[in-house]
């Protein structure tokens, strides 16, 4: 991961847009997943519970679920990396303030 503050700040700046894209993708795929499941439900035959079960295992629904899972992993991974960098920046800020006050 990033070592100095310039690299930390660069990472945060450069990851703003990709993180926003990742969040948007997850939101989009959440909606898409519901649409695909609803379409499968409408195509299925049987009682309501049978149609629900069939829609849950529909190949298109399972593929969309996998895509959603991967998008969530990407978003969460980038989010955690950004969180870690923010923690490093806060530690650096605290240490810098303490050095200015002569506490270290």
MODELLER restraints for C-alpha pairs under 7 A, 6 or more apart:
rsr = mdl.restraints
at = mdl.atoms
rsr.add(forms.Gaussian(group=physical.xy_distance, feature=features.Distance(at['CA:2:A'], at['CA:8:A']), mean=5.62, stdev=0.5))
rsr.add(forms.Gaussian(group=physical.xy_distance, feature=features.Distance(at['CA:5:A'], at['CA:89:A']), mean=6.83, stdev=0.5))
rsr.add(forms.Gaussian(group=physical.xy_distance, feature=features.Distance(at['CA:8:A'], at['CA:85:A']), mean=5.94, stdev=0.5))
rsr.add(forms.Gaussian(group=physical.xy_distance, feature=features.Distance(at['CA:12:A'], at['CA:82:A']), mean=6.36, stdev=0.5))
rsr.add(forms.Gaussian(group=physical.xy_distance, feature=features.Distance(at['CA:19:A'], at['CA:75:A']), mean=6.45, stdev=0.5))
rsr.add(forms.Gaussian(group=physical.xy_distance, feature=features.Distance(at['CA:19:A'], at['CA:78:A']), mean=6.45, stdev=0.5))
rsr.add(forms.Gaussian(group=physical.xy_distance, feature=features.Distance(at['CA:19:A'], at['CA:79:A']), mean=6.99, stdev=0.5))
rsr.add(forms.Gaussian(group=physical.xy_distance, feature=features.Distance(at['CA:22:A'], at['CA:71:A']), mean=6.75, stdev=0.5))
rsr.add(forms.Gaussian(group=physical.xy_distance, feature=features.Distance(at['CA:22:A'], at['CA:74:A']), mean=6.87, stdev=0.5))
rsr.add(forms.Gaussian(group=physical.xy_distance, feature=features.Distance(at['CA:22:A'], at['CA:75:A']), mean=5.06, stdev=0.5))
rsr.add(forms.Gaussian(group=physical.xy_distance, feature=features.Distance(at['CA:23:A'], at['CA:75:A']), mean=6.10, stdev=0.5))
rsr.add(forms.Gaussian(group=physical.xy_distance, feature=features.Distance(at['CA:25:A'], at['CA:71:A']), mean=6.76, stdev=0.5))
rsr.add(forms.Gaussian(group=physical.xy_distance, feature=features.Distance(at['CA:26:A'], at['CA:68:A']), mean=6.44, stdev=0.5))
rsr.add(forms.Gaussian(group=physical.xy_distance, feature=features.Distance(at['CA:26:A'], at['CA:71:A']), mean=5.74, stdev=0.5))
rsr.add(forms.Gaussian(group=physical.xy_distance, feature=features.Distance(at['CA:26:A'], at['CA:72:A']), mean=6.06, stdev=0.5))
rsr.add(forms.Gaussian(group=physical.xy_distance, feature=features.Distance(at['CA:29:A'], at['CA:68:A']), mean=5.67, stdev=0.5))
rsr.add(forms.Gaussian(group=physical.xy_distance, feature=features.Distance(at['CA:30:A'], at['CA:68:A']), mean=6.85, stdev=0.5))
rsr.add(forms.Gaussian(group=physical.xy_distance, feature=features.Distance(at['CA:33:A'], at['CA:61:A']), mean=6.59, stdev=0.5))
rsr.add(forms.Gaussian(group=physical.xy_distance, feature=features.Distance(at['CA:33:A'], at['CA:64:A']), mean=5.78, stdev=0.5))
rsr.add(forms.Gaussian(group=physical.xy_distance, feature=features.Distance(at['CA:33:A'], at['CA:65:A']), mean=6.57, stdev=0.5))
rsr.add(forms.Gaussian(group=physical.xy_distance, feature=features.Distance(at['CA:36:A'], at['CA:60:A']), mean=6.85, stdev=0.5))
rsr.add(forms.Gaussian(group=physical.xy_distance, feature=features.Distance(at['CA:36:A'], at['CA:61:A']), mean=5.75, stdev=0.5))
rsr.add(forms.Gaussian(group=physical.xy_distance, feature=features.Distance(at['CA:37:A'], at['CA:55:A']), mean=5.51, stdev=0.5))
rsr.add(forms.Gaussian(group=physical.xy_distance, feature=features.Distance(at['CA:37:A'], at['CA:56:A']), mean=6.72, stdev=0.5))
rsr.add(forms.Gaussian(group=physical.xy_distance, feature=features.Distance(at['CA:37:A'], at['CA:61:A']), mean=5.64, stdev=0.5))
rsr.add(forms.Gaussian(group=physical.xy_distance, feature=features.Distance(at['CA:40:A'], at['CA:55:A']), mean=4.78, stdev=0.5))
rsr.add(forms.Gaussian(group=physical.xy_distance, feature=features.Distance(at['CA:40:A'], at['CA:58:A']), mean=6.50, stdev=0.5))
rsr.add(forms.Gaussian(group=physical.xy_distance, feature=features.Distance(at['CA:41:A'], at['CA:51:A']), mean=5.36, stdev=0.5))
rsr.add(forms.Gaussian(group=physical.xy_distance, feature=features.Distance(at['CA:41:A'], at['CA:52:A']), mean=5.91, stdev=0.5))
rsr.add(forms.Gaussian(group=physical.xy_distance, feature=features.Distance(at['CA:41:A'], at['CA:54:A']), mean=6.99, stdev=0.5))
rsr.add(forms.Gaussian(group=physical.xy_distance, feature=features.Distance(at['CA:41:A'], at['CA:55:A']), mean=4.83, stdev=0.5))
rsr.add(forms.Gaussian(group=physical.xy_distance, feature=features.Distance(at['CA:44:A'], at['CA:51:A']), mean=5.23, stdev=0.5))
rsr.add(forms.Gaussian(group=physical.xy_distance, feature=features.Distance(at['CA:44:A'], at['CA:54:A']), mean=6.56, stdev=0.5))
rsr.add(forms.Gaussian(group=physical.xy_distance, feature=features.Distance(at['CA:45:A'], at['CA:51:A']), mean=5.91, stdev=0.5))
rsr.add(forms.Gaussian(group=physical.xy_distance, feature=features.Distance(at['CA:98:A'], at['CA:104:A']), mean=6.02, stdev=0.5))
